[in-house]
Amino acid sequence: MLLSYLVLLANHLALVGPTLTEAVDINKGLIGIGAGLAVGLAAIGPGIGEGTLIGQAIEGMSRNPEASDNLRATMILGVALAETTGIYGLLISIILLFVY
């Protein structure tokens, strides 16, 4: 259902812009929607993962203060690795927008 609305929106965006002498290219609209979805969906996972990771690390630090240095280092590494998936989504959207 959502996909059909997105296709209709892309069709509308493609038809509104050009004049009668220009060719209508629905692919540009669909690529724009795909780029937006790539960034949006790629941001959901790291956001949830980083929030859970930091929350559990703080809980572990409060329960065991002696291990806080080790937990902090592991938390920073985990946040960096989780953030790479969001960066991959951004990279895919840039490729979609500028290559096609």
Contacts in CASP RR format, 6 or more apart in sequence:
PFRMAT RR
TARGET T0000
AUTHOR 0000-0000-0000
METHOD contacts of the structure
MODEL  1
MLLSYLVLLANHLALVGPTLTEAVDINKGLIGIGAGLAVGLAAIGPGIGE
GTLIGQAIEGMSRNPEASDNLRATMILGVALAETTGIYGLLISIILLFVY
6 30 0 8 1.000
6 33 0 8 1.000
7 30 0 8 1.000
9 33 0 8 1.000
10 26 0 8 1.000
10 29 0 8 1.000
10 30 0 8 1.000
10 32 0 8 1.000
10 33 0 8 1.000
11 26 0 8 1.000
13 29 0 8 1.000
14 24 0 8 1.000
14 25 0 8 1.000
14 26 0 8 1.000
14 28 0 8 1.000
14 29 0 8 1.000
15 24 0 8 1.000
18 24 0 8 1.000
18 25 0 8 1.000
27 100 0 8 1.000
31 96 0 8 1.000
31 97 0 8 1.000
31 100 0 8 1.000
32 96 0 8 1.000
32 97 0 8 1.000
34 93 0 8 1.000
34 96 0 8 1.000
35 92 0 8 1.000
35 93 0 8 1.000
35 94 0 8 1.000
35 96 0 8 1.000
35 97 0 8 1.000
36 93 0 8 1.000
38 89 0 8 1.000
38 90 0 8 1.000
38 92 0 8 1.000
38 93 0 8 1.000
38 96 0 8 1.000
39 86 0 8 1.000
39 89 0 8 1.000
39 90 0 8 1.000
39 93 0 8 1.000
42 85 0 8 1.000
42 86 0 8 1.000
42 88 0 8 1.000
42 89 0 8 1.000
42 90 0 8 1.000
42 92 0 8 1.000
43 86 0 8 1.000
45 82 0 8 1.000
45 85 0 8 1.000
45 86 0 8 1.000
46 82 0 8 1.000
46 83 0 8 1.000
46 85 0 8 1.000
46 86 0 8 1.000
47 82 0 8 1.000
49 82 0 8 1.000
50 79 0 8 1.000
50 82 0 8 1.000
50 83 0 8 1.000
53 75 0 8 1.000
53 78 0 8 1.000
53 79 0 8 1.000
53 82 0 8 1.000
54 75 0 8 1.000
54 79 0 8 1.000
57 71 0 8 1.000
57 72 0 8 1.000
57 74 0 8 1.000
57 75 0 8 1.000
60 67 0 8 1.000
60 71 0 8 1.000
61 67 0 8 1.000
61 68 0 8 1.000
61 71 0 8 1.000
61 72 0 8 1.000
64 71 0 8 1.000
END
